[in-house]
Amino acid sequence: GGSLAGASPATAPLVRRWEWPTWCLNFKQPCIEVWVVDDDTGVGRWVEAEPQSRVVDKSGRDAYLCVEYDWDGEYYVQDFGPQHVRRRGQKETVFQVFERQQAGSGYDDLDKTRLAPGRGHAPDTGRGLSSFMDDSR
């Protein structure tokens, strides 16, 4: 590893580095909610969830939070991006907290690329983009 071959010069990975706040990873006393969209109706709502693990990208940076949640009496495990996770009782998502703290220092692409997948689908690993970059060398 360590090679930047195929990386676009326009990307500034250091600027976009972010981490899940410690309260997101409180396994003993979960305090998070996640935004879940019903596959059948297309209607979404916030539900209480319990963190399972962090999901990192190829460079080791936080990408998703793997959580378990109760949806109409059934338990699901799914990966969520920061714009679909918030602290219980709060209206501001993790993404919005970062946005406020960073005040526009390069997170603009996060909401486009880190959408939480629907239940039962694997997260988008961005393979299409990386293979495109490999071809362009």
A tleap script that builds the chain and sets N, CA, C and O, in Angstrom:
source leaprc.protein.ff14SB
mol = sequence {
  NGLY GLY SER LEU ALA GLY ALA SER PRO ALA
  THR ALA PRO LEU VAL ARG ARG TRP GLU TRP
  PRO THR TRP CYS LEU ASN PHE LYS GLN PRO
  CYS ILE GLU VAL TRP VAL VAL ASP ASP ASP
  THR GLY VAL GLY ARG TRP VAL GLU ALA GLU
  PRO GLN SER ARG VAL VAL ASP LYS SER GLY
  ARG ASP ALA TYR LEU CYS VAL GLU TYR ASP
  TRP ASP GLY GLU TYR TYR VAL GLN ASP PHE
  GLY PRO GLN HIE VAL ARG ARG ARG GLY GLN
  LYS GLU THR VAL PHE GLN VAL PHE GLU ARG
  GLN GLN ALA GLY SER GLY TYR ASP ASP LEU
  ASP LYS THR ARG LEU ALA PRO GLY ARG GLY
  HIE ALA PRO ASP THR GLY ARG GLY LEU SER
  SER PHE MET ASP ASP SER CARG
}
set mol.1.N position { 0.828 -1.203 0.000 }
set mol.1.CA position { 0.000 0.000 0.000 }
set mol.1.C position { 0.850 1.235 0.000 }
set mol.1.O position { 2.060 1.170 -0.216 }
set mol.2.N position { 0.222 2.362 0.242 }
set mol.2.CA position { 0.934 3.611 0.326 }
set mol.2.C position { 1.084 4.325 -0.996 }
set mol.2.O position { 1.475 5.492 -1.025 }
set mol.3.N position { 0.781 3.653 -2.091 }
set mol.3.CA position { 0.907 4.276 -3.405 }
set mol.3.C position { -0.333 5.097 -3.722 }
set mol.3.O position { -1.452 4.681 -3.424 }
set mol.4.N position { -0.136 6.251 -4.319 }
set mol.4.CA position { -1.273 7.097 -4.678 }
set mol.4.C position { -1.588 7.002 -6.162 }
set mol.4.O position { -2.330 7.830 -6.690 }
set mol.5.N position { -1.033 6.002 -6.842 }
set mol.5.CA position { -1.308 5.842 -8.266 }
set mol.5.C position { -2.812 5.695 -8.478 }
set mol.5.O position { -3.473 4.924 -7.781 }
set mol.6.N position { -3.334 6.420 -9.421 }
set mol.6.CA position { -4.756 6.331 -9.722 }
set mol.6.C position { -5.599 7.275 -8.895 }
set mol.6.O position { -6.793 7.417 -9.161 }
set mol.7.N position { -5.013 7.933 -7.889 }
set mol.7.CA position { -5.792 8.882 -7.092 }
set mol.7.C position { -5.898 10.198 -7.842 }
set mol.7.O position { -4.929 10.668 -8.439 }
set mol.8.N position { -7.069 10.778 -7.805 }
set mol.8.CA position { -7.262 12.053 -8.491 }
set mol.8.C position { -6.580 13.160 -7.696 }
set mol.8.O position { -6.709 13.202 -6.472 }
set mol.9.N position { -5.859 14.055 -8.365 }
set mol.9.CA position { -5.190 15.137 -7.634 }
set mol.9.C position { -6.184 16.085 -6.964 }
set mol.9.O position { -5.819 16.839 -6.063 }
set mol.10.N position { -7.429 16.043 -7.405 }
set mol.10.CA position { -8.424 16.959 -6.838 }
set mol.10.C position { -8.855 16.523 -5.431 }
set mol.10.O position { -9.381 17.334 -4.668 }
set mol.11.N position { -8.638 15.265 -5.091 }
set mol.11.CA position { -9.088 14.817 -3.774 }
set mol.11.C position { -8.095 15.222 -2.705 }
set mol.11.O position { -6.883 15.120 -2.895 }
set mol.12.N position { -8.616 15.681 -1.584 }
set mol.12.CA position { -7.768 16.063 -0.458 }
set mol.12.C position { -8.197 15.229 0.737 }
set mol.12.O position { -8.960 15.703 1.578 }
set mol.13.N position { -7.712 13.974 0.825 }
set mol.13.CA position { -8.234 13.051 1.829 }
set mol.13.C position { -8.069 13.539 3.268 }
set mol.13.O position { -8.898 13.228 4.123 }
set mol.14.N position { -7.014 14.296 3.541 }
set mol.14.CA position { -6.814 14.733 4.917 }
set mol.14.C position { -7.953 15.641 5.367 }
set mol.14.O position { -8.402 15.575 6.511 }
set mol.15.N position { -8.409 16.487 4.452 }
set mol.15.CA position { -9.489 17.413 4.795 }
set mol.15.C position { -10.761 16.649 5.137 }
set mol.15.O position { -11.528 17.046 6.014 }
set mol.16.N position { -10.969 15.536 4.422 }
set mol.16.CA position { -12.237 14.836 4.606 }
set mol.16.C position { -12.181 13.811 5.717 }
set mol.16.O position { -13.153 13.088 5.935 }
set mol.17.N position { -11.067 13.729 6.424 }
set mol.17.CA position { -10.990 12.734 7.483 }
set mol.17.C position { -11.945 13.115 8.607 }
set mol.17.O position { -11.920 14.247 9.089 }
set mol.18.N position { -12.761 12.201 9.012 }
set mol.18.CA position { -13.692 12.422 10.118 }
set mol.18.C position { -13.806 11.106 10.861 }
set mol.18.O position { -13.470 10.048 10.330 }
set mol.19.N position { -14.282 11.179 12.088 }
set mol.19.CA position { -14.429 9.968 12.883 }
set mol.19.C position { -15.770 10.002 13.594 }
set mol.19.O position { -16.304 11.066 13.906 }
set mol.20.N position { -16.299 8.816 13.840 }
set mol.20.CA position { -17.537 8.731 14.604 }
set mol.20.C position { -17.295 9.269 16.006 }
set mol.20.O position { -16.311 8.895 16.642 }
set mol.21.N position { -18.171 10.141 16.502 }
set mol.21.CA position { -18.041 10.605 17.887 }
set mol.21.C position { -18.118 9.418 18.856 }
set mol.21.O position { -18.733 8.396 18.552 }
set mol.22.N position { -17.495 9.567 20.005 }
set mol.22.CA position { -17.454 8.448 20.955 }
set mol.22.C position { -18.857 8.014 21.370 }
set mol.22.O position { -19.086 6.829 21.609 }
set mol.23.N position { -19.801 8.953 21.459 }
set mol.23.CA position { -21.156 8.562 21.896 }
set mol.23.C position { -21.845 7.663 20.876 }
set mol.23.O position { -22.765 6.924 21.230 }
set mol.24.N position { -21.416 7.713 19.616 }
set mol.24.CA position { -21.985 6.816 18.598 }
set mol.24.C position { -21.584 5.369 18.867 }
set mol.24.O position { -22.297 4.440 18.488 }
set mol.25.N position { -20.437 5.184 19.524 }
set mol.25.CA position { -19.887 3.842 19.727 }
set mol.25.C position { -20.044 3.391 21.173 }
set mol.25.O position { -19.276 2.560 21.658 }
set mol.26.N position { -21.054 3.948 21.865 }
set mol.26.CA position { -21.308 3.556 23.250 }
set mol.26.C position { -22.126 2.268 23.234 }
set mol.26.O position { -23.348 2.293 23.090 }
set mol.27.N position { -21.423 1.133 23.387 }
set mol.27.CA position { -22.088 -0.171 23.283 }
set mol.27.C position { -22.881 -0.507 24.550 }
set mol.27.O position { -23.906 -1.186 24.484 }
set mol.28.N position { -22.401 -0.024 25.703 }
set mol.28.CA position { -23.066 -0.373 26.969 }
set mol.28.C position { -24.375 0.385 27.147 }
set mol.28.O position { -25.364 -0.169 27.628 }
set mol.29.N position { -24.372 1.661 26.755 }
set mol.29.CA position { -25.584 2.470 26.877 }
set mol.29.C position { -25.844 3.165 25.546 }
set mol.29.O position { -25.534 4.346 25.385 }
set mol.30.N position { -26.414 2.430 24.590 }
set mol.30.CA position { -26.620 2.996 23.248 }
set mol.30.C position { -27.478 4.253 23.308 }
set mol.30.O position { -28.483 4.302 24.018 }
set mol.31.N position { -27.072 5.259 22.559 }
set mol.31.CA position { -27.820 6.532 22.593 }
set mol.31.C position { -28.005 7.089 21.186 }
set mol.31.O position { -28.074 8.304 20.998 }
set mol.32.N position { -28.085 6.190 20.191 }
set mol.32.CA position { -28.212 6.676 18.815 }
set mol.32.C position { -29.570 6.305 18.204 }
set mol.32.O position { -30.249 5.370 18.629 }
set mol.33.N position { -29.919 7.084 17.197 }
set mol.33.CA position { -31.067 6.780 16.344 }
set mol.33.C position { -30.570 6.778 14.904 }
set mol.33.O position { -29.622 7.486 14.565 }
set mol.34.N position { -31.217 5.978 14.061 }
set mol.34.CA position { -30.853 5.944 12.644 }
set mol.34.C position { -32.097 6.189 11.798 }
set mol.34.O position { -33.216 5.872 12.200 }
set mol.35.N position { -31.874 6.760 10.613 }
set mol.35.CA position { -32.962 7.059 9.683 }
set mol.35.C position { -33.152 5.855 8.775 }
set mol.35.O position { -32.272 5.515 7.984 }
set mol.36.N position { -34.314 5.210 8.895 }
set mol.36.CA position { -34.596 3.997 8.133 }
set mol.36.C position { -35.778 4.268 7.209 }
set mol.36.O position { -36.791 4.835 7.620 }
set mol.37.N position { -35.628 3.855 5.963 }
set mol.37.CA position { -36.712 4.016 4.983 }
set mol.37.C position { -37.337 2.652 4.717 }
set mol.37.O position { -36.638 1.686 4.409 }
set mol.38.N position { -38.643 2.584 4.838 }
set mol.38.CA position { -39.363 1.338 4.596 }
set mol.38.C position { -39.297 0.982 3.112 }
set mol.38.O position { -39.668 1.787 2.258 }
set mol.39.N position { -38.826 -0.222 2.813 }
set mol.39.CA position { -38.679 -0.636 1.416 }
set mol.39.C position { -40.015 -0.673 0.681 }
set mol.39.O position { -40.081 -0.409 -0.519 }
set mol.40.N position { -41.073 -1.001 1.409 }
set mol.40.CA position { -42.379 -1.159 0.754 }
set mol.40.C position { -43.061 0.175 0.499 }
set mol.40.O position { -43.610 0.394 -0.581 }
set mol.41.N position { -43.031 1.070 1.484 }
set mol.41.CA position { -43.784 2.317 1.364 }
set mol.41.C position { -42.927 3.503 0.940 }
set mol.41.O position { -43.452 4.508 0.462 }
set mol.42.N position { -41.596 3.390 1.113 }
set mol.42.CA position { -40.727 4.509 0.795 }
set mol.42.C position { -40.752 5.592 1.862 }
set mol.42.O position { -40.156 6.656 1.689 }
set mol.43.N position { -41.441 5.322 2.966 }
set mol.43.CA position { -41.547 6.296 4.054 }
set mol.43.C position { -40.454 6.023 5.087 }
set mol.43.O position { -40.235 4.880 5.488 }
set mol.44.N position { -39.775 7.087 5.509 }
set mol.44.CA position { -38.697 6.923 6.468 }
set mol.44.C position { -39.051 7.430 7.850 }
set mol.44.O position { -39.948 8.258 8.010 }
set mol.45.N position { -38.335 6.924 8.855 }
set mol.45.CA position { -38.506 7.432 10.218 }
set mol.45.C position { -37.256 7.138 11.037 }
set mol.45.O position { -36.485 6.236 10.710 }
set mol.46.N position { -37.065 7.909 12.109 }
set mol.46.CA position { -35.945 7.687 13.018 }
set mol.46.C position { -36.301 6.577 13.987 }
set mol.46.O position { -37.386 6.577 14.569 }
set mol.47.N position { -35.386 5.626 14.164 }
set mol.47.CA position { -35.607 4.537 15.120 }
set mol.47.C position { -34.369 4.403 16.009 }
set mol.47.O position { -33.252 4.691 15.580 }
set mol.48.N position { -34.582 3.964 17.243 }
set mol.48.CA position { -33.461 3.749 18.148 }
set mol.48.C position { -32.636 2.569 17.663 }
set mol.48.O position { -33.174 1.588 17.149 }
set mol.49.N position { -31.322 2.676 17.831 }
set mol.49.CA position { -30.426 1.638 17.316 }
set mol.49.C position { -29.297 1.394 18.301 }
set mol.49.O position { -29.021 2.214 19.178 }
set mol.50.N position { -28.648 0.238 18.134 }
set mol.50.CA position { -27.491 -0.103 18.950 }
set mol.50.C position { -26.286 -0.289 18.044 }
set mol.50.O position { -26.353 -1.054 17.082 }
set mol.51.N position { -25.174 0.404 18.337 }
set mol.51.CA position { -23.992 0.270 17.490 }
set mol.51.C position { -23.399 -1.133 17.581 }
set mol.51.O position { -23.383 -1.733 18.655 }
set mol.52.N position { -22.913 -1.655 16.460 }
set mol.52.CA position { -22.264 -2.965 16.410 }
set mol.52.C position { -20.760 -2.808 16.146 }
set mol.52.O position { -19.937 -3.429 16.819 }
set mol.53.N position { -20.416 -1.981 15.172 }
set mol.53.CA position { -19.002 -1.796 14.825 }
set mol.53.C position { -18.871 -0.620 13.867 }
set mol.53.O position { -19.842 -0.171 13.258 }
set mol.54.N position { -17.610 -0.128 13.753 }
set mol.54.CA position { -17.322 0.875 12.736 }
set mol.54.C position { -17.003 0.140 11.443 }
set mol.54.O position { -16.461 -0.964 11.462 }
set mol.55.N position { -17.342 0.758 10.329 }
set mol.55.CA position { -16.983 0.219 9.024 }
set mol.55.C position { -16.058 1.247 8.377 }
set mol.55.O position { -16.428 2.410 8.217 }
set mol.56.N position { -14.848 0.811 8.006 }
set mol.56.CA position { -13.881 1.753 7.444 }
set mol.56.C position { -13.681 1.511 5.960 }
set mol.56.O position { -13.965 0.427 5.450 }
set mol.57.N position { -13.190 2.531 5.275 }
set mol.57.CA position { -12.922 2.394 3.844 }
set mol.57.C position { -11.524 1.807 3.639 }
set mol.57.O position { -10.844 1.434 4.595 }
set mol.58.N position { -11.114 1.733 2.369 }
set mol.58.CA position { -9.833 1.075 2.059 }
set mol.58.C position { -8.649 1.751 2.729 }
set mol.58.O position { -7.643 1.100 3.011 }
set mol.59.N position { -8.757 3.047 2.987 }
set mol.59.CA position { -7.632 3.761 3.598 }
set mol.59.C position { -7.743 3.789 5.121 }
set mol.59.O position { -6.957 4.464 5.788 }
set mol.60.N position { -8.713 3.061 5.673 }
set mol.60.CA position { -8.810 2.944 7.122 }
set mol.60.C position { -9.601 4.054 7.798 }
set mol.60.O position { -9.625 4.135 9.026 }
set mol.61.N position { -10.244 4.905 7.016 }
set mol.61.CA position { -11.034 5.994 7.598 }
set mol.61.C position { -12.474 5.532 7.830 }
set mol.61.O position { -12.985 4.675 7.109 }
set mol.62.N position { -13.111 6.104 8.832 }
set mol.62.CA position { -14.496 5.758 9.120 }
set mol.62.C position { -15.362 6.051 7.894 }
set mol.62.O position { -15.237 7.103 7.267 }
set mol.63.N position { -16.242 5.100 7.564 }
set mol.63.CA position { -17.136 5.284 6.427 }
set mol.63.C position { -18.593 5.103 6.859 }
set mol.63.O position { -19.452 5.932 6.557 }
set mol.64.N position { -18.850 4.011 7.566 }
set mol.64.CA position { -20.208 3.718 8.018 }
set mol.64.C position { -20.177 3.293 9.481 }
set mol.64.O position { -19.126 2.986 10.043 }
set mol.65.N position { -21.373 3.286 10.080 }
set mol.65.CA position { -21.555 2.706 11.398 }
set mol.65.C position { -22.505 1.528 11.225 }
set mol.65.O position { -23.630 1.694 10.752 }
set mol.66.N position { -22.050 0.340 11.609 }
set mol.66.CA position { -22.903 -0.840 11.535 }
set mol.66.C position { -23.752 -0.879 12.801 }
set mol.66.O position { -23.209 -0.893 13.906 }
set mol.67.N position { -25.073 -0.897 12.657 }
set mol.67.CA position { -25.967 -0.871 13.814 }
set mol.67.C position { -27.029 -1.954 13.695 }
set mol.67.O position { -27.299 -2.478 12.614 }
set mol.68.N position { -27.617 -2.267 14.834 }
set mol.68.CA position { -28.782 -3.148 14.866 }
set mol.68.C position { -29.964 -2.316 15.336 }
set mol.68.O position { -29.845 -1.520 16.268 }
set mol.69.N position { -31.105 -2.507 14.684 }
set mol.69.CA position { -32.298 -1.749 15.092 }
set mol.69.C position { -33.540 -2.632 14.962 }
set mol.69.O position { -33.558 -3.628 14.239 }
set mol.70.N position { -34.560 -2.227 15.685 }
set mol.70.CA position { -35.837 -2.942 15.711 }
set mol.70.C position { -36.796 -2.223 14.762 }
set mol.70.O position { -37.118 -1.052 14.964 }
set mol.71.N position { -37.243 -2.926 13.738 }
set mol.71.CA position { -38.189 -2.337 12.777 }
set mol.71.C position { -39.459 -3.189 12.805 }
set mol.71.O position { -39.486 -4.303 12.283 }
set mol.72.N position { -40.507 -2.644 13.422 }
set mol.72.CA position { -41.783 -3.352 13.509 }
set mol.72.C position { -41.626 -4.753 14.094 }
set mol.72.O position { -42.234 -5.710 13.613 }
set mol.73.N position { -40.795 -4.862 15.148 }
set mol.73.CA position { -40.665 -6.128 15.850 }
set mol.73.C position { -39.617 -7.071 15.290 }
set mol.73.O position { -39.389 -8.144 15.849 }
set mol.74.N position { -38.972 -6.684 14.187 }
set mol.74.CA position { -37.902 -7.512 13.635 }
set mol.74.C position { -36.585 -6.769 13.743 }
set mol.74.O position { -36.535 -5.551 13.576 }
set mol.75.N position { -35.512 -7.509 14.025 }
set mol.75.CA position { -34.196 -6.881 14.158 }
set mol.75.C position { -33.434 -6.949 12.845 }
set mol.75.O position { -33.403 -7.980 12.172 }
set mol.76.N position { -32.823 -5.829 12.501 }
set mol.76.CA position { -32.030 -5.735 11.279 }
set mol.76.C position { -30.643 -5.194 11.625 }
set mol.76.O position { -30.489 -4.419 12.569 }
set mol.77.N position { -29.648 -5.604 10.861 }
set mol.77.CA position { -28.309 -5.039 10.975 }
set mol.77.C position { -27.998 -4.361 9.649 }
set mol.77.O position { -28.149 -4.957 8.583 }
set mol.78.N position { -27.563 -3.110 9.730 }
set mol.78.CA position { -27.332 -2.338 8.507 }
set mol.78.C position { -26.248 -1.298 8.759 }
set mol.78.O position { -26.044 -0.860 9.891 }
set mol.79.N position { -25.553 -0.905 7.685 }
set mol.79.CA position { -24.546 0.149 7.764 }
set mol.79.C position { -25.190 1.494 7.446 }
set mol.79.O position { -25.950 1.625 6.486 }
set mol.80.N position { -24.871 2.490 8.269 }
set mol.80.CA position { -25.428 3.829 8.063 }
set mol.80.C position { -24.309 4.851 7.950 }
set mol.80.O position { -23.304 4.769 8.656 }
set mol.81.N position { -24.495 5.819 7.050 }
set mol.81.CA position { -23.565 6.935 6.943 }
set mol.81.C position { -23.894 7.994 7.983 }
set mol.81.O position { -24.938 7.922 8.631 }
set mol.82.N position { -23.009 8.984 8.149 }
set mol.82.CA position { -23.163 9.967 9.228 }
set mol.82.C position { -24.380 10.875 9.081 }
set mol.82.O position { -24.827 11.474 10.059 }
set mol.83.N position { -24.921 10.982 7.868 }
set mol.83.CA position { -26.097 11.835 7.718 }
set mol.83.C position { -27.380 11.092 8.074 }
set mol.83.O position { -28.469 11.663 8.012 }
set mol.84.N position { -27.253 9.805 8.452 }
set mol.84.CA position { -28.420 9.030 8.856 }
set mol.84.C position { -28.286 8.514 10.289 }
set mol.84.O position { -28.962 7.565 10.686 }
set mol.85.N position { -27.398 9.158 11.060 }
set mol.85.CA position { -27.215 8.784 12.469 }
set mol.85.C position { -27.294 10.051 13.303 }
set mol.85.O position { -26.721 11.075 12.933 }
set mol.86.N position { -28.003 9.989 14.426 }
set mol.86.CA position { -28.049 11.128 15.339 }
set mol.86.C position { -28.164 10.628 16.777 }
set mol.86.O position { -28.477 9.463 17.021 }
set mol.87.N position { -27.909 11.522 17.714 }
set mol.87.CA position { -28.044 11.180 19.123 }
set mol.87.C position { -29.526 11.200 19.480 }
set mol.87.O position { -30.261 12.080 19.031 }
set mol.88.N position { -29.966 10.241 20.280 }
set mol.88.CA position { -31.373 10.196 20.679 }
set mol.88.C position { -31.770 11.510 21.333 }
set mol.88.O position { -31.061 12.044 22.186 }
set mol.89.N position { -32.934 12.019 20.906 }
set mol.89.CA position { -33.438 13.265 21.467 }
set mol.89.C position { -32.919 14.509 20.766 }
set mol.89.O position { -33.359 15.619 21.064 }
set mol.90.N position { -31.984 14.333 19.833 }
set mol.90.CA position { -31.431 15.467 19.092 }
set mol.90.C position { -31.970 15.454 17.667 }
set mol.90.O position { -32.349 14.409 17.138 }
set mol.91.N position { -31.997 16.650 17.052 }
set mol.91.CA position { -32.439 16.715 15.662 }
set mol.91.C position { -31.249 16.745 14.701 }
set mol.91.O position { -31.403 16.448 13.516 }
set mol.92.N position { -30.069 17.101 15.201 }
set mol.92.CA position { -28.898 17.270 14.352 }
set mol.92.C position { -28.210 15.924 14.122 }
set mol.92.O position { -27.917 15.201 15.074 }
set mol.93.N position { -27.952 15.592 12.853 }
set mol.93.CA position { -27.263 14.334 12.553 }
set mol.93.C position { -25.759 14.492 12.772 }
set mol.93.O position { -25.252 15.606 12.903 }
set mol.94.N position { -25.054 13.361 12.808 }
set mol.94.CA position { -23.600 13.386 12.934 }
set mol.94.C position { -23.004 14.217 11.798 }
set mol.94.O position { -22.082 15.004 12.008 }
set mol.95.N position { -23.544 14.030 10.599 }
set mol.95.CA position { -23.055 14.775 9.435 }
set mol.95.C position { -23.217 16.277 9.638 }
set mol.95.O position { -22.314 17.052 9.322 }
set mol.96.N position { -24.384 16.690 10.173 }
set mol.96.CA position { -24.634 18.117 10.384 }
set mol.96.C position { -23.720 18.690 11.466 }
set mol.96.O position { -23.303 19.845 11.389 }
set mol.97.N position { -23.410 17.870 12.478 }
set mol.97.CA position { -22.474 18.309 13.517 }
set mol.97.C position { -21.110 18.587 12.887 }
set mol.97.O position { -20.497 19.621 13.152 }
set mol.98.N position { -20.635 17.648 12.041 }
set mol.98.CA position { -19.347 17.861 11.373 }
set mol.98.C position { -19.392 19.087 10.476 }
set mol.98.O position { -18.449 19.877 10.423 }
set mol.99.N position { -20.515 19.228 9.769 }
set mol.99.CA position { -20.650 20.341 8.843 }
set mol.99.C position { -20.527 21.659 9.602 }
set mol.99.O position { -19.871 22.595 9.144 }
set mol.100.N position { -21.165 21.716 10.766 }
set mol.100.CA position { -21.126 22.926 11.577 }
set mol.100.C position { -19.713 23.157 12.116 }
set mol.100.O position { -19.220 24.285 12.111 }
set mol.101.N position { -19.060 22.077 12.582 }
set mol.101.CA position { -17.720 22.206 13.147 }
set mol.101.C position { -16.702 22.581 12.073 }
set mol.101.O position { -15.811 23.398 12.308 }
set mol.102.N position { -16.839 21.987 10.912 }
set mol.102.CA position { -15.851 22.199 9.861 }
set mol.102.C position { -16.167 23.429 9.009 }
set mol.102.O position { -15.283 24.003 8.374 }
set mol.103.N position { -17.434 23.818 9.009 }
set mol.103.CA position { -17.876 24.989 8.246 }
set mol.103.C position { -17.359 24.951 6.810 }
set mol.103.O position { -16.706 25.875 6.326 }
set mol.104.N position { -17.682 23.844 6.157 }
set mol.104.CA position { -17.389 23.744 4.726 }
set mol.104.C position { -15.941 23.485 4.387 }
set mol.104.O position { -15.410 24.110 3.469 }
set mol.105.N position { -15.273 22.574 5.102 }
set mol.105.CA position { -13.869 22.316 4.764 }
set mol.105.C position { -13.717 21.000 4.008 }
set mol.105.O position { -12.764 20.259 4.248 }
set mol.106.N position { -14.637 20.701 3.104 }
set mol.106.CA position { -14.418 19.576 2.210 }
set mol.106.C position { -15.289 18.360 2.447 }
set mol.106.O position { -14.989 17.285 1.928 }
set mol.107.N position { -16.364 18.499 3.219 }
set mol.107.CA position { -17.248 17.351 3.407 }
set mol.107.C position { -18.373 17.340 2.379 }
set mol.107.O position { -19.281 16.513 2.464 }
set mol.108.N position { -18.324 18.244 1.417 }
set mol.108.CA position { -19.439 18.387 0.499 }
set mol.108.C position { -19.754 17.121 -0.279 }
set mol.108.O position { -20.895 16.914 -0.691 }
set mol.109.N position { -18.744 16.264 -0.486 }
set mol.109.CA position { -19.009 15.063 -1.272 }
set mol.109.C position { -19.555 13.926 -0.414 }
set mol.109.O position { -19.991 12.904 -0.944 }
set mol.110.N position { -19.535 14.094 0.896 }
set mol.110.CA position { -19.899 12.994 1.784 }
set mol.110.C position { -21.358 12.578 1.582 }
set mol.110.O position { -21.666 11.390 1.492 }
set mol.111.N position { -22.254 13.574 1.510 }
set mol.111.CA position { -23.668 13.215 1.419 }
set mol.111.C position { -23.994 12.591 0.065 }
set mol.111.O position { -25.008 11.907 -0.066 }
set mol.112.N position { -23.155 12.814 -0.938 }
set mol.112.CA position { -23.419 12.205 -2.240 }
set mol.112.C position { -22.928 10.765 -2.289 }
set mol.112.O position { -23.533 9.922 -2.951 }
set mol.113.N position { -21.824 10.481 -1.586 }
set mol.113.CA position { -21.185 9.176 -1.765 }
set mol.113.C position { -21.467 8.206 -0.642 }
set mol.113.O position { -21.253 7.006 -0.811 }
set mol.114.N position { -21.939 8.681 0.504 }
set mol.114.CA position { -22.054 7.805 1.658 }
set mol.114.C position { -23.512 7.549 2.047 }
set mol.114.O position { -23.826 7.489 3.236 }
set mol.115.N position { -24.396 7.398 1.078 }
set mol.115.CA position { -25.789 7.115 1.403 }
set mol.115.C position { -25.901 5.711 1.972 }
set mol.115.O position { -25.308 4.767 1.451 }
set mol.116.N position { -26.657 5.588 3.033 }
set mol.116.CA position { -26.831 4.267 3.643 }
set mol.116.C position { -27.616 3.387 2.683 }
set mol.116.O position { -28.621 3.825 2.125 }
set mol.117.N position { -27.170 2.153 2.484 }
set mol.117.CA position { -27.885 1.255 1.574 }
set mol.117.C position { -29.221 0.825 2.170 }
set mol.117.O position { -29.433 0.919 3.379 }
set mol.118.N position { -30.104 0.359 1.322 }
set mol.118.CA position { -31.378 -0.154 1.806 }
set mol.118.C position { -31.186 -1.445 2.581 }
set mol.118.O position { -30.152 -2.098 2.445 }
set mol.119.N position { -32.161 -1.819 3.385 }
set mol.119.CA position { -32.027 -3.039 4.177 }
set mol.119.C position { -31.773 -4.223 3.263 }
set mol.119.O position { -32.425 -4.369 2.229 }
set mol.120.N position { -30.829 -5.064 3.644 }
set mol.120.CA position { -30.556 -6.279 2.886 }
set mol.120.C position { -29.612 -6.081 1.717 }
set mol.120.O position { -29.295 -7.042 1.017 }
set mol.121.N position { -29.147 -4.839 1.485 }
set mol.121.CA position { -28.214 -4.609 0.391 }
set mol.121.C position { -26.822 -4.346 0.958 }
set mol.121.O position { -26.689 -3.724 2.011 }
set mol.122.N position { -25.806 -4.808 0.277 }
set mol.122.CA position { -24.433 -4.527 0.705 }
set mol.122.C position { -24.125 -3.063 0.414 }
set mol.122.O position { -24.651 -2.504 -0.549 }
set mol.123.N position { -23.285 -2.435 1.224 }
set mol.123.CA position { -22.937 -1.032 0.951 }
set mol.123.C position { -22.180 -0.913 -0.364 }
set mol.123.O position { -21.485 -1.837 -0.787 }
set mol.124.N position { -22.328 0.230 -0.992 }
set mol.124.CA position { -21.623 0.494 -2.233 }
set mol.124.C position { -20.152 0.689 -1.899 }
set mol.124.O position { -19.803 1.618 -1.171 }
set mol.125.N position { -19.291 -0.169 -2.419 }
set mol.125.CA position { -17.872 -0.093 -2.080 }
set mol.125.C position { -17.117 0.848 -3.007 }
set mol.125.O position { -15.918 1.062 -2.833 }
set mol.126.N position { -17.810 1.410 -3.988 }
set mol.126.CA position { -17.128 2.322 -4.897 }
set mol.126.C position { -16.213 1.610 -5.869 }
set mol.126.O position { -15.304 2.222 -6.429 }
set mol.127.N position { -16.442 0.319 -6.078 }
set mol.127.CA position { -15.582 -0.444 -6.981 }
set mol.127.C position { -15.589 0.141 -8.383 }
set mol.127.O position { -14.559 0.175 -9.058 }
set mol.128.N position { -16.769 0.608 -8.823 }
set mol.128.CA position { -16.855 1.157 -10.170 }
set mol.128.C position { -15.888 2.315 -10.344 }
set mol.128.O position { -15.220 2.424 -11.373 }
set mol.129.N position { -15.814 3.174 -9.345 }
set mol.129.CA position { -14.941 4.338 -9.438 }
set mol.129.C position { -13.489 3.923 -9.453 }
set mol.129.O position { -12.713 4.431 -10.262 }
set mol.130.N position { -13.098 3.003 -8.569 }
set mol.130.CA position { -11.678 2.644 -8.499 }
set mol.130.C position { -11.238 1.909 -9.765 }
set mol.130.O position { -10.103 2.088 -10.207 }
set mol.131.N position { -12.109 1.084 -10.360 }
set mol.131.CA position { -11.699 0.391 -11.569 }
set mol.131.C position { -11.597 1.402 -12.710 }
set mol.131.O position { -10.751 1.258 -13.593 }
set mol.132.N position { -12.447 2.417 -12.697 }
set mol.132.CA position { -12.336 3.473 -13.698 }
set mol.132.C position { -10.991 4.184 -13.557 }
set mol.132.O position { -10.323 4.486 -14.546 }
set mol.133.N position { -10.612 4.442 -12.313 }
set mol.133.CA position { -9.336 5.130 -12.094 }
set mol.133.C position { -8.162 4.247 -12.535 }
set mol.133.O position { -7.182 4.750 -13.085 }
set mol.134.N position { -8.259 2.930 -12.296 }
set mol.134.CA position { -7.183 2.038 -12.723 }
set mol.134.C position { -7.028 2.058 -14.237 }
set mol.134.O position { -5.914 2.030 -14.761 }
set mol.135.N position { -8.169 2.106 -14.938 }
set mol.135.CA position { -8.127 2.087 -16.399 }
set mol.135.C position { -7.507 3.354 -16.961 }
set mol.135.O position { -6.964 3.349 -18.066 }
set mol.136.N position { -7.588 4.442 -16.201 }
set mol.136.CA position { -7.153 5.724 -16.741 }
set mol.136.C position { -5.648 5.932 -16.583 }
set mol.136.O position { -5.115 6.941 -17.044 }
set mol.137.N position { -4.948 4.980 -15.930 }
set mol.137.CA position { -3.502 5.172 -15.759 }
set mol.137.C position { -2.753 4.981 -17.057 }
set mol.137.O position { -1.529 5.107 -17.087 }
savepdb mol mol.pdb
quit
